[in-house]
């Protein structure tokens, strides 16, 4: 069985401090490269380690950013085992996830949310 691990992509509408203005574009390109690696190595699963979004505040994550995220997930040739990170849910409150942008990504057909390790 082959796995491809990636983590901490921190997509954001506004570049974090000390980052270039095309930050989001570069991050999505990197995620597409990860999907290409999965394709090349014929990965059975990709594993995402958490922190998809940079901001924990939902109002700072645009619908466009969520839509672009969903599109890039479509490019993966395999299922994605998904862990949540500290930036994915505020205050570590997993009960907030469905109401946050991360909840939308977790409903993507290629995403398998790994929650057993959190309880």
C-alpha positions as CSV (number, residue, x, y, z in Angstrom):
1,X,0.0,0.0,0.0
2,X,1.3,3.5,-0.9
3,X,0.7,6.7,0.9
4,X,1.5,10.3,0.2
5,X,1.6,12.7,3.2
6,X,1.1,16.4,3.1
7,X,0.1,18.9,5.8
8,X,-0.1,22.5,6.9
9,X,-1.0,24.1,3.6
10,X,-2.6,27.2,5.3
11,X,-4.6,28.5,2.3
12,X,-5.6,32.1,2.7
13,X,-7.3,34.9,0.8
14,X,-4.8,37.4,2.3
15,X,-1.2,36.4,2.4
16,X,0.3,35.9,5.8
17,X,2.9,38.4,6.8
18,X,6.2,38.2,5.0
19,X,4.5,36.3,2.1
20,X,4.1,37.3,-1.6
21,X,0.9,38.6,-3.0
22,X,0.4,35.4,-5.1
23,X,0.5,33.3,-2.0
24,X,-2.8,31.5,-2.6
25,X,-2.0,30.7,-6.1
26,X,1.4,29.2,-5.1
27,X,-0.2,27.1,-2.3
28,X,-2.9,25.7,-4.7
29,X,-0.1,24.9,-7.2
30,X,1.7,23.0,-4.5
31,X,-1.4,21.0,-3.6
32,X,-1.8,20.2,-7.3
33,X,1.8,19.0,-7.4
34,X,0.9,16.7,-4.4
35,X,-2.0,15.3,-6.4
36,X,0.4,14.7,-9.3
37,X,2.8,12.9,-7.0
38,X,-0.1,10.7,-5.8
39,X,-0.9,9.9,-9.5
40,X,2.8,9.2,-10.4
41,X,3.4,6.8,-7.4
42,X,-0.1,5.3,-7.7
43,X,-0.8,6.1,-4.1
44,X,-3.7,4.2,-2.5
45,X,-4.3,7.2,-0.1
46,X,-3.1,10.7,0.5
47,X,-2.9,11.7,4.1
48,X,-3.5,15.3,5.1
49,X,-2.2,16.2,8.5
50,X,-4.3,19.3,9.2
51,X,-4.3,23.1,9.0
52,X,-5.9,23.5,5.5
53,X,-7.0,27.1,6.2
54,X,-4.7,29.7,7.7
55,X,-7.3,31.6,9.6
56,X,-9.5,30.0,12.3
57,X,-12.0,32.8,11.8
58,X,-14.7,31.7,9.3
59,X,-15.4,35.3,8.1
60,X,-11.8,35.5,6.9
61,X,-12.3,32.6,4.6
62,X,-14.1,33.5,1.4
63,X,-16.5,31.3,-0.6
64,X,-14.1,31.6,-3.4
65,X,-11.3,30.1,-1.3
66,X,-13.5,27.2,-0.2
67,X,-14.6,26.6,-3.9
68,X,-11.0,26.6,-5.1
69,X,-10.1,24.1,-2.3
70,X,-12.9,21.8,-3.4
71,X,-11.7,22.0,-7.0
72,X,-8.1,21.1,-6.0
73,X,-9.4,18.2,-4.0
74,X,-11.1,16.9,-7.2
75,X,-7.7,16.5,-8.7
76,X,-6.5,13.8,-6.3
77,X,-6.6,10.4,-7.9
78,X,-7.1,8.7,-4.6
79,X,-9.0,9.1,-1.3
80,X,-7.6,11.6,1.2
81,X,-7.4,10.5,4.9
82,X,-7.9,13.8,6.7
83,X,-6.9,15.0,10.2
84,X,-7.9,18.3,11.6
85,X,-5.3,20.8,12.9
86,X,-5.2,23.7,15.3
87,X,-6.2,26.2,12.5
88,X,-9.1,24.1,11.3
89,X,-11.4,24.5,14.3
90,X,-11.4,27.4,16.8
91,X,-10.4,26.5,20.4
92,X,-10.1,22.9,19.4
93,X,-13.9,22.6,19.4
94,X,-14.7,19.8,17.1
95,X,-18.5,20.5,17.6
96,X,-17.9,23.7,15.6
97,X,-16.6,21.9,12.5
98,X,-19.8,21.5,10.6
99,X,-20.4,25.3,10.8
100,X,-17.0,26.2,9.6
101,X,-15.3,26.2,6.1
102,X,-13.4,23.0,7.1
103,X,-16.8,21.2,7.5
104,X,-17.5,21.8,3.8
105,X,-14.1,20.2,2.8
106,X,-14.7,17.3,5.1
107,X,-17.9,16.5,3.1
108,X,-15.9,16.2,-0.2
109,X,-16.4,12.7,-1.7
110,X,-12.7,12.0,-1.7
111,X,-12.1,13.0,1.9
112,X,-12.2,10.4,4.7
113,X,-12.2,12.3,8.0
114,X,-10.2,10.5,10.7
115,X,-11.8,11.3,13.9
116,X,-11.3,8.2,16.0
117,X,-8.0,9.5,17.3
118,X,-9.6,12.6,18.7
119,X,-12.0,11.0,21.1
